[in-house]
Amino acid sequence: MQDIVRDWYKSSYTTPANNCVETRFHANGSVDVRDTKDRSIPAFNVGSAGWNTFLAAASQGSFGV
């Protein structure tokens, strides 16, 4: 297993209905992502480049939220 540098973290933008995801960061820059509402669904891992691309798109409003 990769070294975890920050355990599961829920966004401060979480709604009262828990419509969000949780993230966990690894030393190599990759990020695990899981559904807050159903933690029985396995998490998936995103490499650092993919995560940074996602963050850039989200900050530019690319997802309409």
C-alpha positions as CSV (number, residue, x, y, z in Angstrom):
1,M,0.0,0.0,0.0
2,Q,1.2,3.5,-0.8
3,D,2.1,5.8,2.1
4,I,-1.0,7.8,3.2
5,V,-0.2,11.4,4.0
6,R,-3.8,12.4,4.9
7,D,-6.6,10.0,5.8
8,W,-10.1,10.2,4.5
9,Y,-11.3,13.8,4.3
10,K,-14.8,15.2,3.5
11,S,-15.1,18.5,1.7
12,S,-16.2,21.6,3.6
13,Y,-18.7,22.1,0.8
14,T,-20.6,19.0,1.9
15,T,-24.4,19.4,1.9
16,P,-26.6,18.2,4.8
17,A,-27.7,15.3,2.6
18,N,-24.0,14.1,2.3
19,N,-24.0,14.5,-1.5
20,C,-20.2,14.5,-1.8
21,V,-17.1,12.4,-2.0
22,E,-14.3,11.8,0.4
23,T,-10.6,11.9,-0.6
24,R,-7.4,10.3,0.8
25,F,-4.0,11.6,-0.2
26,H,-0.9,9.5,-0.8
27,A,2.8,10.5,-0.7
28,N,3.2,9.9,-4.4
29,G,0.5,12.5,-5.2
30,S,-2.3,10.1,-6.0
31,V,-5.7,10.5,-4.5
32,D,-8.3,7.9,-3.4
33,V,-11.9,8.9,-3.9
34,R,-15.0,7.3,-2.5
35,D,-18.7,8.0,-2.1
36,T,-19.7,9.4,1.3
37,K,-23.2,7.9,1.1
38,D,-22.2,4.4,0.3
39,R,-18.7,3.5,1.6
40,S,-19.3,-0.2,0.7
41,I,-18.5,0.8,-2.9
42,P,-14.7,0.5,-3.5
43,A,-12.7,3.7,-3.7
44,F,-10.9,4.5,-6.9
45,N,-7.4,6.0,-7.2
46,V,-6.5,9.0,-9.4
47,G,-3.0,9.9,-10.3
48,S,-1.7,13.4,-9.4
49,A,-1.9,14.7,-13.0
50,G,-5.5,13.6,-13.3
51,W,-6.4,15.0,-9.9
52,N,-4.9,18.3,-10.7
53,T,-6.8,18.4,-14.1
54,F,-10.0,17.7,-12.2
55,L,-9.4,20.5,-9.6
56,A,-8.6,23.0,-12.4
57,A,-11.8,22.1,-14.3
58,A,-13.9,22.3,-11.1
59,S,-12.4,25.7,-10.1
60,Q,-13.3,27.0,-13.6
61,G,-16.9,25.9,-13.2
62,S,-16.6,23.2,-15.9
63,F,-19.1,20.9,-14.1
64,G,-22.0,23.4,-13.8
65,V,-22.2,23.3,-10.0
